[in-house]
């Protein structure tokens, strides 16, 4: 997060990162209900005034935290093949979601079921971003001639996302379930789906 404070002083990006990390840690350790800006400030070692200069509300802080969850995936690797691109992305997602990020995402999804503001944050900062990344990879493969007309990139992206998020959300210990996934097997599932779509079109 960039910008200046009320007196024109530049905001310190290191403080931003420390506060976001504190938010993620507290969500993973204690859940959503006990998360307060005061608790985040204490964990981060900053004043609440410093926090509020950057985030005007708990919801704004959650937006930054959700954005941080996706930071590792914003530049999907271009390996030169669809299989390589998918495997690389799945490997990164499994690594992230088998740890703290997975716990946080599960907490936020649970809260989103009865909190429209959290649901909107997840939709805009996690779901939509994940979808665009997968479609980008699939369209890149189409441009290389690896896949042809007849496949549904949006549907394939939804399936790819579900292969990772379903075990995360539906198992008692979702992060451990994600950690048992094999990237190459998930890639094979998506590749098979794309091939079958083309064959039946």
MARBA-3410 file (N, C-alpha, C, O; in Angstrom, 1 decimal):
201
0.9,-1.2,0.0,0.0,0.0,0.0,0.9,1.2,0.0,1.8,1.3,0.8 ~ 0.6,2.1,-0.9,1.5,3.3,-1.0,0.6,4.6,-0.7,-0.6,4.5,-0.6 ~ 1.3,5.7,-0.5,0.6,6.9,-0.2,1.3,7.7,0.8,2.5,7.4,1.1 ~ 0.7,8.7,1.3,1.3,9.6,2.3,0.3,9.7,3.5,-0.9,9.5,3.4 ~ 0.9,10.0,4.7,0.2,10.3,5.9,-0.5,11.6,5.9,-0.3,12.4,4.9
-1.2,12.0,6.9,-1.9,13.2,7.0,-1.1,14.5,6.9,-1.5,15.6,6.5 ~ 0.3,14.4,7.2,1.1,15.5,7.1,2.1,15.4,5.9,3.1,16.1,5.9 ~ 1.7,14.6,4.9,2.5,14.5,3.7,3.7,13.6,3.8,4.5,13.5,2.9 ~ 3.9,12.9,5.0,5.0,11.9,5.1,4.6,10.6,4.4,3.5,10.1,4.5 ~ 5.6,10.0,3.7,5.3,8.8,3.0,5.0,7.7,4.0,5.7,7.5,5.0
4.1,6.8,3.6,3.8,5.7,4.5,4.9,4.6,4.2,5.3,4.4,3.1 ~ 5.2,3.9,5.3,6.3,2.9,5.2,5.8,1.6,4.7,4.9,1.0,5.4 ~ 6.2,1.1,3.6,5.7,-0.2,3.1,6.0,-1.4,4.0,5.3,-2.4,4.0 ~ 7.1,-1.2,4.8,7.5,-2.3,5.7,6.4,-2.4,6.8,6.1,-3.5,7.3 ~ 5.9,-1.3,7.2,4.8,-1.3,8.2,3.6,-1.9,7.6,2.9,-2.7,8.3
3.3,-1.6,6.4,2.1,-2.2,5.7,2.2,-3.7,5.8,1.3,-4.4,6.1 ~ 3.4,-4.2,5.4,3.6,-5.7,5.3,3.5,-6.3,6.7,2.9,-7.4,6.9 ~ 4.1,-5.6,7.7,4.0,-6.1,9.1,2.6,-6.2,9.6,2.2,-7.2,10.2 ~ 1.8,-5.2,9.3,0.4,-5.2,9.7,-0.4,-6.3,9.0,-1.2,-7.0,9.6 ~ -0.2,-6.5,7.7,-0.9,-7.5,6.9,-0.5,-8.9,7.4,-1.3,-9.7,7.6
0.8,-9.1,7.7,1.2,-10.4,8.2,0.6,-10.6,9.6,0.2,-11.8,9.9 ~ 0.5,-9.6,10.4,-0.1,-9.8,11.7,-1.6,-10.1,11.6,-2.1,-11.0,12.3 ~ -2.3,-9.5,10.6,-3.7,-9.8,10.3,-3.8,-11.3,9.9,-4.7,-12.0,10.5 ~ -3.0,-11.8,9.0,-3.1,-13.1,8.6,-2.8,-14.1,9.7,-3.5,-15.1,9.9 ~ -1.8,-13.8,10.5,-1.5,-14.7,11.7,-2.6,-14.8,12.7,-2.9,-15.9,13.1
-3.2,-13.6,13.0,-4.3,-13.6,14.0,-5.5,-14.4,13.4,-6.2,-15.1,14.2 ~ -5.8,-14.2,12.1,-6.9,-14.9,11.5,-6.7,-16.4,11.6,-7.6,-17.2,12.0 ~ -5.5,-16.9,11.3,-5.1,-18.3,11.4,-5.2,-18.8,12.8,-5.6,-20.0,13.0 ~ -4.7,-18.1,13.8,-4.6,-18.5,15.1,-6.0,-18.5,15.9,-6.3,-19.4,16.7 ~ -6.7,-17.4,15.7,-7.9,-17.1,16.5,-9.2,-17.0,15.8,-10.3,-17.0,16.4
-9.2,-17.0,14.5,-10.4,-16.9,13.7,-10.8,-15.4,13.5,-10.1,-14.5,13.9 ~ -12.0,-15.3,12.9,-12.4,-13.9,12.5,-13.0,-13.1,13.7,-12.8,-11.9,13.8 ~ -13.8,-13.8,14.5,-14.6,-13.1,15.5,-13.8,-12.2,16.5,-14.2,-11.2,16.9 ~ -12.6,-12.7,16.8,-11.7,-12.0,17.8,-10.8,-11.0,17.1,-10.0,-10.4,17.8 ~ -10.8,-10.9,15.8,-9.9,-10.0,15.0,-10.4,-8.6,15.2,-11.5,-8.2,14.8
-9.6,-7.8,15.8,-9.9,-6.3,15.9,-8.6,-5.6,15.4,-7.5,-6.1,15.4 ~ -8.9,-4.3,15.1,-7.7,-3.5,14.6,-6.8,-3.3,15.8,-5.5,-3.2,15.6 ~ -7.3,-3.2,17.0,-6.4,-3.0,18.2,-5.5,-4.3,18.3,-4.3,-4.1,18.6 ~ -6.1,-5.5,18.2,-5.3,-6.7,18.3,-4.2,-6.8,17.2,-3.1,-7.2,17.5 ~ -4.6,-6.4,16.0,-3.6,-6.4,14.9,-2.5,-5.4,15.2,-1.3,-5.7,15.0
-2.8,-4.2,15.7,-1.8,-3.2,16.0,-0.8,-3.7,17.0,0.4,-3.5,16.9 ~ -1.4,-4.4,18.1,-0.5,-4.9,19.1,0.4,-6.0,18.5,1.6,-6.0,18.8 ~ -0.1,-6.9,17.7,0.7,-8.0,17.1,1.8,-7.4,16.2,2.9,-7.9,16.2 ~ 1.4,-6.4,15.5,2.4,-5.8,14.5,3.4,-4.8,15.2,4.4,-4.4,14.6 ~ 3.1,-4.4,16.4,3.9,-3.5,17.1,3.8,-2.1,16.6,4.8,-1.3,16.6
2.6,-1.7,16.2,2.4,-0.3,15.7,1.2,0.3,16.5,0.5,-0.4,17.2 ~ 1.1,1.6,16.4,0.0,2.2,17.1,-1.3,2.1,16.3,-1.2,1.9,15.1 ~ -2.4,2.1,17.0,-3.7,2.1,16.2,-3.8,3.3,15.3,-4.5,3.2,14.2 ~ -3.3,4.4,15.7,-3.3,5.6,14.9,-2.6,5.4,13.6,-3.0,5.8,12.5 ~ -1.4,4.7,13.7,-0.6,4.4,12.5,-1.4,3.4,11.6,-1.4,3.5,10.3
-2.1,2.5,12.2,-2.9,1.5,11.4,-4.0,2.2,10.7,-4.3,2.0,9.5 ~ -4.7,3.1,11.4,-5.9,3.8,10.8,-5.5,4.8,9.7,-6.3,5.1,8.9 ~ -4.2,5.2,9.7,-3.8,6.1,8.6,-3.7,5.3,7.3,-3.8,5.9,6.2 ~ -3.6,4.0,7.4,-3.5,3.2,6.2,-4.8,2.5,5.9,-5.2,2.3,4.7 ~ -5.5,2.0,6.9,-6.8,1.3,6.7,-7.8,1.9,7.6,-7.7,2.0,8.8
-8.9,2.4,7.0,-9.9,3.1,7.7,-10.9,2.2,8.4,-11.7,2.7,9.2 ~ -10.8,0.9,8.1,-11.8,0.0,8.8,-11.2,-1.4,8.8,-10.2,-1.7,8.1 ~ -11.8,-2.3,9.5,-11.5,-3.7,9.5,-11.6,-4.3,8.2,-10.8,-5.1,7.7 ~ -12.7,-3.9,7.4,-12.9,-4.4,6.1,-11.8,-4.1,5.1,-11.4,-4.9,4.3 ~ -11.3,-2.8,5.2,-10.2,-2.4,4.4,-8.9,-3.2,4.7,-8.2,-3.6,3.8
-8.7,-3.5,5.9,-7.6,-4.4,6.3,-7.7,-5.8,5.8,-6.7,-6.4,5.3 ~ -8.9,-6.3,5.8,-9.2,-7.6,5.3,-8.9,-7.7,3.8,-8.5,-8.7,3.2 ~ -9.3,-6.6,3.1,-9.0,-6.5,1.6,-7.5,-6.7,1.4,-7.1,-7.5,0.5 ~ -6.7,-6.0,2.1,-5.3,-6.1,2.0,-4.8,-7.5,2.3,-3.9,-8.1,1.6 ~ -5.4,-8.1,3.3,-5.0,-9.5,3.7,-5.3,-10.5,2.7,-4.5,-11.4,2.3
-6.5,-10.3,2.1,-6.9,-11.2,1.0,-6.1,-11.1,-0.2,-5.7,-12.0,-0.9 ~ -5.7,-9.8,-0.5,-4.8,-9.5,-1.6,-3.5,-10.2,-1.4,-2.8,-10.7,-2.4 ~ -3.0,-10.2,-0.2,-1.7,-10.8,0.1,-1.7,-12.3,-0.1,-0.7,-12.9,-0.5 ~ -2.9,-12.9,0.2,-3.0,-14.4,-0.1,-2.8,-14.7,-1.5,-2.3,-15.8,-1.8 ~ -3.1,-13.8,-2.4,-3.0,-14.1,-3.9,-1.7,-13.6,-4.5,-1.4,-13.8,-5.6
-0.9,-12.9,-3.7,0.3,-12.2,-4.2,1.2,-13.2,-5.0,1.8,-12.8,-6.0 ~ 1.3,-14.4,-4.5,2.3,-15.3,-5.1,1.8,-15.9,-6.4,2.6,-16.5,-7.1 ~ 0.6,-15.6,-6.8,0.0,-16.2,-8.0,-0.2,-15.1,-9.1,-0.8,-15.5,-10.1 ~ 0.2,-13.9,-8.9,-0.2,-12.8,-9.8,0.5,-12.9,-11.1,0.1,-12.3,-12.1 ~ 1.7,-13.6,-11.1,2.4,-13.7,-12.4,2.7,-15.2,-12.7,3.8,-15.7,-12.4
1.7,-15.8,-13.2,1.8,-17.3,-13.5,3.0,-17.6,-14.4,3.2,-16.9,-15.4 ~ 3.8,-18.6,-14.1,5.0,-18.9,-14.8,4.6,-19.4,-16.3,3.6,-20.1,-16.4 ~ 5.3,-18.9,-17.2,5.1,-19.3,-18.6,6.2,-20.3,-18.9,7.3,-20.0,-19.2 ~ 5.8,-21.6,-18.8,6.8,-22.7,-19.0,6.9,-23.1,-20.5,7.8,-23.8,-20.9 ~ 6.0,-22.6,-21.3,6.0,-23.0,-22.7,4.9,-24.0,-23.1,4.7,-24.3,-24.3
4.3,-24.7,-22.1,3.3,-25.7,-22.3,2.2,-25.5,-21.3,2.4,-25.0,-20.2 ~ 1.0,-25.9,-21.7,-0.2,-25.8,-20.8,0.0,-26.7,-19.6,-0.2,-26.3,-18.5 ~ 0.5,-27.9,-19.8,0.8,-28.8,-18.7,1.8,-28.3,-17.7,1.6,-28.3,-16.5 ~ 2.8,-27.7,-18.3,3.8,-27.1,-17.4,3.3,-25.9,-16.6,3.6,-25.7,-15.4 ~ 2.5,-25.0,-17.3,1.9,-23.9,-16.6,1.0,-24.3,-15.5,1.0,-23.7,-14.4
0.1,-25.2,-15.8,-0.8,-25.7,-14.8,-0.1,-26.3,-13.6,-0.5,-26.1,-12.5 ~ 0.8,-27.2,-13.9,1.6,-27.9,-12.8,2.3,-26.9,-11.9,2.3,-27.0,-10.7 ~ 2.9,-25.9,-12.5,3.6,-24.8,-11.8,2.6,-24.1,-10.9,2.9,-23.8,-9.7 ~ 1.4,-23.7,-11.4,0.4,-23.0,-10.6,-0.1,-23.8,-9.5,-0.3,-23.4,-8.4 ~ -0.5,-25.1,-9.8,-1.0,-26.0,-8.8,0.0,-26.2,-7.7,-0.3,-26.2,-6.5
1.3,-26.4,-8.1,2.4,-26.6,-7.1,2.4,-25.4,-6.1,2.5,-25.5,-4.9 ~ 2.4,-24.2,-6.7,2.4,-23.0,-5.8,1.2,-22.9,-4.9,1.3,-22.5,-3.8 ~ 0.0,-23.2,-5.5,-1.2,-23.1,-4.7,-1.2,-24.1,-3.6,-1.6,-23.8,-2.4 ~ -0.8,-25.3,-3.9,-0.7,-26.4,-2.8,0.2,-26.0,-1.7,-0.1,-26.1,-0.6 ~ 1.4,-25.4,-2.1,2.4,-25.0,-1.1,1.8,-23.9,-0.2,1.9,-24.0,1.0
1.1,-23.0,-0.8,0.5,-21.9,0.0,-0.7,-22.3,0.8,-0.7,-22.0,2.0 ~ -1.6,-23.1,0.2,-2.8,-23.4,0.9,-2.7,-24.5,1.9,-3.6,-24.8,2.6 ~ -1.6,-25.2,1.9,-1.3,-26.3,2.9,-0.8,-25.7,4.2,-0.5,-26.4,5.2 ~ -0.6,-24.4,4.2,-0.1,-23.7,5.4,-1.0,-22.6,5.9,-2.3,-22.8,5.8 ~ -0.5,-21.5,6.4,-1.3,-20.5,7.0,-2.3,-19.9,6.1,-3.5,-19.6,6.5
-2.0,-19.7,4.8,-2.9,-19.1,3.8,-4.2,-20.0,3.7,-5.3,-19.5,3.6 ~ -4.0,-21.3,3.8,-5.2,-22.2,3.7,-6.1,-22.0,4.9,-7.3,-22.0,4.8 ~ -5.5,-22.0,6.1,-6.3,-21.8,7.3,-7.0,-20.5,7.2,-8.2,-20.4,7.6 ~ -6.3,-19.4,6.8,-7.0,-18.1,6.7,-8.1,-18.1,5.7,-9.2,-17.6,6.0 ~ -7.9,-18.7,4.5,-9.0,-18.8,3.5,-10.2,-19.5,4.0,-11.3,-19.1,3.8
-9.9,-20.6,4.8,-11.1,-21.4,5.3,-11.8,-20.6,6.3,-13.1,-20.6,6.4 ~ -11.1,-19.8,7.2,-11.8,-18.9,8.1,-12.6,-17.9,7.4,-13.8,-17.7,7.8 ~ -12.1,-17.3,6.4,-12.8,-16.2,5.7,-14.0,-16.8,5.0,-15.1,-16.1,4.9 ~ -13.9,-17.9,4.4,-15.0,-18.5,3.7,-16.2,-18.8,4.7,-17.3,-18.6,4.4 ~ -15.8,-19.3,5.8,-16.8,-19.6,6.9,-17.5,-18.3,7.3,-18.7,-18.3,7.4
-16.8,-17.2,7.4,-17.4,-16.0,7.8,-18.2,-15.4,6.7,-19.3,-14.8,6.9 ~ -17.8,-15.6,5.4,-18.5,-15.1,4.3,-19.9,-15.7,4.1,-20.8,-15.0,3.5 ~ -20.2,-16.8,4.7,-21.5,-17.4,4.6,-22.6,-16.6,5.2,-23.8,-16.7,4.8 ~ -22.2,-15.7,6.2,-23.2,-14.9,6.8,-22.8,-13.4,7.0,-23.3,-12.6,7.7 ~ -21.7,-13.1,6.2,-21.2,-11.7,6.2,-21.0,-11.2,4.8,-19.9,-11.5,4.2
-21.9,-10.5,4.3,-21.8,-10.0,2.9,-20.5,-9.2,2.5,-20.0,-9.3,1.4 ~ -20.0,-8.5,3.5,-18.8,-7.7,3.2,-17.6,-8.6,3.0,-16.8,-8.3,2.2 ~ -17.5,-9.7,3.8,-16.4,-10.6,3.7,-16.6,-11.4,2.4,-15.6,-11.7,1.7 ~ -17.8,-11.8,2.1,-18.1,-12.5,0.8,-17.7,-11.7,-0.4,-17.1,-12.2,-1.3 ~ -17.9,-10.4,-0.3,-17.5,-9.5,-1.5,-16.0,-9.4,-1.6,-15.5,-9.4,-2.7
-15.3,-9.3,-0.4,-13.9,-9.3,-0.5,-13.3,-10.6,-1.1,-12.4,-10.5,-1.9 ~ -13.8,-11.7,-0.7,-13.3,-13.0,-1.2,-13.6,-13.1,-2.7,-12.8,-13.6,-3.5 ~ -14.8,-12.6,-3.1,-15.1,-12.7,-4.5,-14.2,-11.8,-5.4,-13.7,-12.3,-6.4 ~ -13.9,-10.6,-4.9,-13.1,-9.7,-5.7,-11.6,-10.0,-5.6,-10.9,-9.8,-6.6 ~ -11.2,-10.3,-4.4,-9.7,-10.4,-4.2,-9.2,-11.8,-4.4,-8.0,-12.0,-4.6
-10.0,-12.9,-4.3,-9.6,-14.2,-4.3,-10.2,-15.0,-5.5,-9.5,-15.4,-6.4 ~ -11.5,-15.1,-5.5,-12.2,-15.9,-6.5,-12.0,-15.3,-7.9,-11.6,-16.0,-8.8 ~ -12.3,-14.0,-8.1,-12.1,-13.4,-9.4,-10.7,-13.4,-9.9,-10.4,-13.7,-11.1 ~ -9.7,-13.2,-9.0,-8.3,-13.2,-9.4,-7.9,-14.6,-9.8,-7.2,-14.7,-10.8 ~ -8.3,-15.6,-9.0,-7.9,-17.0,-9.4,-8.5,-17.3,-10.7,-7.8,-18.0,-11.5
-9.7,-16.9,-11.0,-10.4,-17.3,-12.3,-9.6,-16.6,-13.4,-9.4,-17.3,-14.4 ~ -9.3,-15.4,-13.3,-8.6,-14.7,-14.4,-7.2,-15.3,-14.6,-6.8,-15.4,-15.8 ~ -6.5,-15.7,-13.6,-5.2,-16.4,-13.7,-5.3,-17.7,-14.5,-4.5,-17.9,-15.5 ~ -6.3,-18.5,-14.2,-6.5,-19.7,-14.9,-6.9,-19.5,-16.4,-6.4,-20.2,-17.3 ~ -7.8,-18.6,-16.6,-8.2,-18.3,-18.0,-7.0,-17.7,-18.8,-6.9,-18.0,-20.0
-6.2,-16.9,-18.1,-5.0,-16.4,-18.8,-4.1,-17.6,-19.3,-3.6,-17.5,-20.4 ~ -3.9,-18.5,-18.4,-3.1,-19.7,-18.7,-3.7,-20.5,-19.9,-3.0,-20.9,-20.8 ~ -5.0,-20.7,-19.9,-5.7,-21.4,-20.9,-5.6,-20.7,-22.2,-5.4,-21.3,-23.3 ~ -5.9,-19.4,-22.2,-5.8,-18.6,-23.4,-4.4,-18.5,-24.0,-4.3,-18.5,-25.2 ~ -3.4,-18.5,-23.1,-2.0,-18.6,-23.6,-1.8,-19.9,-24.3,-1.1,-19.9,-25.4
-2.3,-21.0,-23.8,-2.2,-22.2,-24.5,-2.9,-22.2,-25.9,-2.4,-22.8,-26.8 ~ -4.0,-21.6,-25.9,-4.8,-21.5,-27.2,-4.0,-20.7,-28.2,-3.9,-21.1,-29.4 ~ -3.3,-19.7,-27.8,-2.5,-18.8,-28.7,-1.3,-19.6,-29.2,-0.8,-19.4,-30.3 ~ -0.8,-20.6,-28.4,0.3,-21.4,-28.9,-0.2,-22.6,-29.7,0.7,-23.3,-30.3 ~ -1.5,-22.7,-29.8,-2.0,-23.8,-30.7,-2.2,-25.1,-29.9,-2.4,-26.2,-30.6
-2.0,-25.1,-28.6,-2.1,-26.4,-27.8,-3.6,-26.8,-27.7,-3.8,-28.0,-27.6 ~ -4.5,-25.9,-27.6,-5.9,-26.2,-27.5,-6.6,-25.4,-28.6,-6.2,-24.4,-29.0 ~ -7.7,-26.0,-29.0,-8.4,-25.4,-30.2,-9.8,-25.0,-29.8,-10.3,-25.3,-28.7 ~ -10.5,-24.5,-30.8,-11.9,-24.1,-30.6,-12.7,-25.2,-30.1,-12.6,-26.4,-30.5 ~ -13.7,-24.9,-29.2,-14.6,-26.0,-28.7,-14.4,-26.2,-27.2,-15.3,-26.9,-26.6
-13.4,-25.6,-26.5,-13.3,-25.8,-25.1,-13.8,-24.5,-24.4,-13.8,-23.4,-25.0 ~ -14.3,-24.7,-23.2,-14.8,-23.5,-22.4,-13.8,-23.2,-21.3,-13.7,-23.8,-20.3 ~ -13.1,-22.1,-21.6,-12.0,-21.6,-20.6,-12.6,-21.3,-19.3,-12.0,-21.6,-18.3 ~ -13.8,-20.7,-19.2,-14.4,-20.3,-17.9,-14.7,-21.6,-17.1,-14.4,-21.6,-15.9 ~ -15.3,-22.6,-17.7,-15.6,-23.8,-17.0,-14.3,-24.6,-16.6,-14.3,-25.0,-15.5
-13.4,-24.6,-17.5,-12.1,-25.3,-17.1,-11.4,-24.6,-15.9,-10.9,-25.3,-15.1 ~ -11.5,-23.3,-15.9,-10.9,-22.5,-14.8,-11.6,-22.8,-13.5,-11.0,-23.0,-12.4 ~ -13.0,-22.9,-13.6,-13.8,-23.2,-12.4,-13.4,-24.6,-11.8,-13.3,-24.8,-10.6 ~ -13.3,-25.6,-12.7,-12.9,-26.9,-12.3,-11.5,-26.9,-11.7,-11.3,-27.6,-10.6 ~ -10.6,-26.2,-12.3,-9.2,-26.2,-11.8,-9.2,-25.6,-10.4,-8.5,-26.1,-9.5
-9.9,-24.5,-10.1,-10.0,-23.9,-8.8,-10.6,-24.9,-7.8,-10.1,-25.0,-6.7 ~ -11.7,-25.5,-8.2,-12.4,-26.5,-7.3,-11.5,-27.7,-6.9,-11.7,-28.2,-5.8 ~ -10.6,-28.1,-7.8,-9.7,-29.2,-7.4,-8.9,-29.0,-6.2,-8.5,-29.9,-5.5 ~ -8.6,-27.7,-5.9,-7.8,-27.3,-4.8,-8.7,-26.9,-3.6,-8.4,-27.2,-2.5 ~ -9.7,-26.1,-3.9,-10.5,-25.5,-2.8,-11.5,-26.5,-2.2,-11.8,-26.3,-1.0
-11.9,-27.5,-3.0,-12.9,-28.5,-2.4,-12.2,-29.2,-1.2,-12.9,-29.2,-0.1 ~ -11.1,-29.8,-1.3,-10.5,-30.5,-0.2,-10.2,-29.5,1.0,-10.2,-29.8,2.1 ~ -9.8,-28.3,0.6,-9.5,-27.3,1.6,-10.7,-27.0,2.5,-10.6,-26.9,3.7 ~ -11.9,-26.8,1.8,-13.1,-26.4,2.5,-13.9,-27.5,3.1,-14.6,-27.3,4.1 ~ -13.8,-28.7,2.6,-14.7,-29.8,3.0,-14.1,-30.8,3.9,-14.7,-31.7,4.3
-12.8,-30.7,4.1,-12.1,-31.6,5.1,-11.9,-30.9,6.4,-11.8,-29.7,6.5 ~ -12.0,-31.7,7.5,-11.8,-31.1,8.8,-10.5,-30.4,8.9,-10.5,-29.2,9.5 ~ -9.4,-30.9,8.4,-8.2,-30.2,8.4,-7.8,-30.0,6.9,-7.0,-30.7,6.3 ~ -8.4,-28.9,6.4,-8.3,-28.6,5.0,-6.9,-28.4,4.5,-6.5,-29.0,3.5 ~ -6.1,-27.6,5.2,-4.7,-27.4,4.8,-3.9,-28.8,4.6,-3.1,-28.9,3.7
-4.1,-29.7,5.5,-3.4,-31.0,5.4,-3.9,-31.7,4.2,-3.1,-32.4,3.5 ~ -5.2,-31.7,3.9,-5.8,-32.3,2.8,-5.2,-31.8,1.5,-4.9,-32.5,0.5 ~ -5.1,-30.5,1.4,-4.4,-29.8,0.3,-3.0,-30.3,0.1,-2.5,-30.5,-1.0 ~ -2.3,-30.4,1.2,-0.9,-30.8,1.2,-0.7,-32.2,0.6,0.4,-32.5,0.1 ~ -1.7,-33.0,0.6,-1.6,-34.4,0.0,-1.9,-34.4,-1.5,-1.7,-35.4,-2.1
-2.3,-33.3,-2.0,-2.6,-33.2,-3.5,-1.3,-33.3,-4.3,-0.3,-32.9,-3.8 ~ -1.4,-33.9,-5.5,-0.3,-34.1,-6.4,-0.5,-33.1,-7.6,-1.4,-33.3,-8.3 ~ 0.4,-32.1,-7.8,0.1,-31.2,-8.8,-0.1,-31.8,-10.2,-0.9,-31.4,-11.0 ~ 0.7,-32.8,-10.5,0.7,-33.4,-11.8,-0.7,-34.1,-12.1,-1.2,-34.1,-13.2 ~ -1.3,-34.7,-11.0,-2.6,-35.3,-11.1,-3.7,-34.3,-11.4,-4.6,-34.6,-12.2
-3.6,-33.2,-10.7,-4.6,-32.1,-11.0,-4.4,-31.6,-12.4,-5.4,-31.3,-13.1 ~ -3.2,-31.4,-12.9,-3.0,-31.0,-14.3,-3.6,-32.0,-15.2,-4.3,-31.6,-16.2 ~ -3.4,-33.3,-15.0,-4.0,-34.3,-15.9,-5.5,-34.2,-15.9,-6.1,-34.4,-17.0 ~ -6.1,-33.9,-14.8,-7.6,-33.8,-14.7,-8.1,-32.7,-15.6,-9.0,-32.8,-16.3 ~ -7.4,-31.5,-15.5,-7.8,-30.4,-16.3,-7.5,-30.6,-17.8,-8.4,-30.3,-18.6
-6.4,-31.2,-18.1,-6.0,-31.5,-19.5,-7.0,-32.5,-20.1,-7.4,-32.3,-21.3 ~ -7.4,-33.5,-19.3,-8.4,-34.4,-19.8,-9.8,-33.8,-20.1,-10.4,-34.0,-21.1 ~ -10.2,-32.9,-19.2,-11.4,-32.2,-19.3,-11.4,-31.3,-20.6,-12.4,-31.3,-21.4 ~ -10.3,-30.6,-20.8,-10.2,-29.7,-22.0,-10.3,-30.6,-23.3,-10.9,-30.2,-24.2 ~ -9.6,-31.7,-23.3,-9.5,-32.6,-24.4,-10.9,-33.1,-24.7,-11.3,-33.2,-25.9
-11.6,-33.5,-23.7,-13.0,-34.1,-23.8,-13.9,-33.0,-24.3,-14.8,-33.4,-25.1 ~ -13.8,-31.8,-23.9,-14.7,-30.7,-24.4,-14.5,-30.5,-25.9,-15.5,-30.4,-26.6 ~ -13.3,-30.5,-26.3,-13.0,-30.3,-27.7,-13.5,-31.5,-28.5,-14.1,-31.3,-29.6 ~ -13.3,-32.7,-28.0,-13.7,-33.9,-28.8,-15.2,-34.0,-28.9,-15.7,-34.5,-29.9 ~ -16.0,-33.4,-28.0,-17.4,-33.5,-28.0,-18.1,-32.3,-28.7,-19.3,-32.3,-28.8
-17.3,-31.3,-29.1,-17.9,-30.1,-29.6,-18.1,-30.3,-31.1,-18.6,-29.4,-31.8
END
